[in-house]
Amino acid sequence: MDEGLKNREQQARKLPAGELGGRLQGLSLGRQIWALALWPFLEQVLGFLTSATDMVIAGRMAEGMDVAPLLEALAVAAFIGWLIFIVQGAIATGATALIARSTGAQDAAFANKVVGQTATLSCLVGILLGGVLGVTAETVAGVLFGLKGAALEAAVEYLVVIAWAAPFSALVSSLNAALRGAGDTHFPFSVMLVVNVVNVIASLLFIFGPEPIGGMGVNGLALGTVIGWAVGAIVALIRLLKPREEKLGELTLTLPALKVDLETAWRILRIGLPTALEISVIWIIQVMIARYISSLPTEGALGSHMMAIRLESMSFLPGFAIGIAASTLAGQYLGAGNAARAREAIIYCWRAALVVMSVLGLSLILFAEWWVGLIAPESPELVKQAVPLTMIGGFMQPLMATTIVLRTAMRGAGDTKRVMVWSFSNQIFWRVIVMWTLISHYKIGLFWIWIVLSVDLASQAISFAYLFFRGKWQTAKV
């Protein structure tokens, strides 16, 4: 008998029907959620601190309104980075859903097969994305986002260098997603710890270090990011290429599994592409909004907008972590044939996110000026613009908690098409029809743009709550 099959049969005999094996075996629901959410939360904190550090560094590379072009360049880079992660996310979403189902169904061999296809697809996509970005950097920053002068120059410098990070970030993101699907959230945290620490140290050295290493300006900020992702990719590959016993929760990347298997690759993409399409439309809408904001007569409007988004994202950190736990548990319990437990796990995660994100939102409301001042202490005009936006973001957090957890959980169950359709419906109505009607007829400013975004978020929260309680995600085919 095949040794892997023998291991799976032995594990199956030890498990009660509908219960999870592998790393989550024997844990209560609360402990399962804690085990899955803790490390992604710390990982989200690392990512936030690193991106915030980039903005803080940029905010200290000049004074007064001279810092505005640098912040606007980083704002454009953030949007481009978001687009790259959207495309990469198609692979990551599919890998998480398939590996979670395989783990719940005691099929470690197929889970390892998915890991190999995930690595191959992510590398190919990363190389393609990096090449396109390197060639079109000036067109993207100038034509698409409308940057000019110093802001355009800084953005192009940054994007040309950061394009080299795409293959490495794609590989890290997809392999980490695969590990999370198997219930291993600790090692992805370790990988991202390496990525972010190397990124910050290298960036500081390239910008503020002694010559000839230092003094690289925006190029140094981007180069630090490239090196961080490259080192992280090496660490992830070393972990997964190490031979392991074929058992639940212990993924291994083998060379034969890297050979393209069209059937498995298509299963990954069939699950992930609706999510990528959904978020791509969101990205296009956000770019249109950013393009309009950059054309406002108020100097530094786009920089203020991005500062508020960056601070608001602080509240997203626990929400995304808890959403990862909900996604993994939904997939694994459905794979184990226990839909009732999957539903219970998602509700537990939803309540936890509501509490934590509401508390963080309250801190944004009460201490908005202090938070904004941390990023641009020498730019009072930018602070003045960003404070009310940050406060609106604080009020939005309960809605964001609902949207993040329920949407992520249903994606983890494989119900990505239904999530995509409902997300499209809300976004197109509020962010396209309503938003652009107000912009065309009333020339609304930043404050009212954020109000419309809040209404859209409320509509999304109601929609995903309806979808969740309707329950069709429980029968999604993967």
Order of alpha helices (4+ residues) and beta strands (2+ residues): alpha-alpha-alpha-alpha-alpha-alpha-alpha-alpha-alpha-alpha-alpha-alpha-alpha-alpha-alpha-alpha-alpha
